[in-house]
């Protein structure tokens, strides 16, 4: 941030791709959230999202990009926001009054925290497991193999921290990028999101690097948001699974590149391939069920 420009304390940065209606609802909810500035980064939409925001919300800054992926778009948004704290969000989030201000205040009151995540709920009020642990190799394998068929398996529970009620503040390994407040100082210090991730896992990687740099990553239920869970992703389940596997492969290549861990790369890649096959079969089975009226 240049010293001759006034600093905006807390900004909301919304990343969007082809989810016009969700984006408009998200921005409308941000008007009473306490954000000093709202920045929308439109990543290559073809549905008129950016124009719709400009027409309906004249005070919102809109940045138009090619479809560069979430992390790269968020990096641009954080720079454009020029704030001490940026609350990053997907377009399918909804913000209660004061929620962005609460996250900004939390980071101002806790100078050692580099990133903070709110309590995220589904529209029906259920808690989303948005704060998670870095999985050990056995946990990663167990979650990948059994997560879809046996959601309550012990490896998935350990990874998703499901035995914790999410009612209290807690330092965690990583937080979901669906809604994540970042301290600009910390974000810049670690280089922001790695643009090598097109989608998925960029939040895991960012929190990992923040922790390695000595910043705390904290879940705080002081603020709550609602996450609608994007329909854009659910419509393209196999492609999303492929992108997820590709991002996981990049993550393990970065963070398992030295020592004995590098010997696990072939096993990890084999596991990712098996997970893709399982997702494909699961999608086909569910699709067949729906076509016969068993959805």
CORRAVEN-V917334 format. One record per backbone hydrogen bond with DSSP energy under -0.5 kcal/mol. CO is the residue of the C=O (numbers start at 1). NH is the residue of the N-H. Records with the same first field share a line. If there is no record, write none. Layout:
BEGIN
CO=NH + NH
END
This chain:
BEGIN
2=5
7=9
8=84
9=85
10=36 + 37
11=87
12=14 + 39
13=15 + 89
14=41
15=91
16=43
19=23
20=24
21=25
22=26
23=27
24=28
25=29
26=30
27=31
28=31
29=32
30=33 + 35
32=98
33=100 + 101
37=12
38=61
39=14 + 41
40=42 + 63
41=16 + 43
42=44 + 65
48=52
49=53
50=54
51=55
52=56
53=57
57=60
61=40
63=42
65=44
66=68
69=73
70=74
71=75
72=76
73=77
74=78
75=79
76=80
77=81
78=82
82=8
84=184
85=11
86=88 + 182
87=13
88=180
89=15
90=93
92=228
94=96 + 226
96=99
98=102
99=103
100=104
101=105
102=106
103=107
104=108
105=109
106=110
110=113
112=114 + 216
114=183
115=218
116=181
117=220
118=120
119=225
120=128
121=227
122=125
126=122
128=130
130=176
132=173 + 174
133=135
136=140
137=141
138=142
139=143
140=144
141=145
142=146
143=147
146=150
150=153
153=157
154=158
155=159
156=160
157=161 + 162
159=133
161=164
170=219
174=132
176=179
178=90
180=88 + 182
181=116
182=86 + 184
183=187
184=188
185=189
186=190
187=192
188=191
193=195
194=197
196=198
198=70
201=205
202=206
203=207
204=208
205=209
206=210
207=211
208=212
209=213
210=215
211=214
216=114 + 115
217=172
218=117
219=170
220=223
223=119
224=96
225=121
226=94 + 228
230=234
231=235
233=236
234=237
236=240
237=241
238=242
239=243
240=244
241=245
242=246
243=247
244=248
245=249
246=250
247=251
248=252
249=253
250=254
251=255
252=256
254=257
258=261
259=262
260=263
261=264
262=265
264=268
265=269
266=270
267=271
268=272
269=273
270=274
271=275
272=276
273=277
274=278
275=279
276=280
277=281
278=282
279=283
280=284
281=285
282=286
283=287
284=288
285=289
286=290
287=291
288=292
289=294
290=293
END
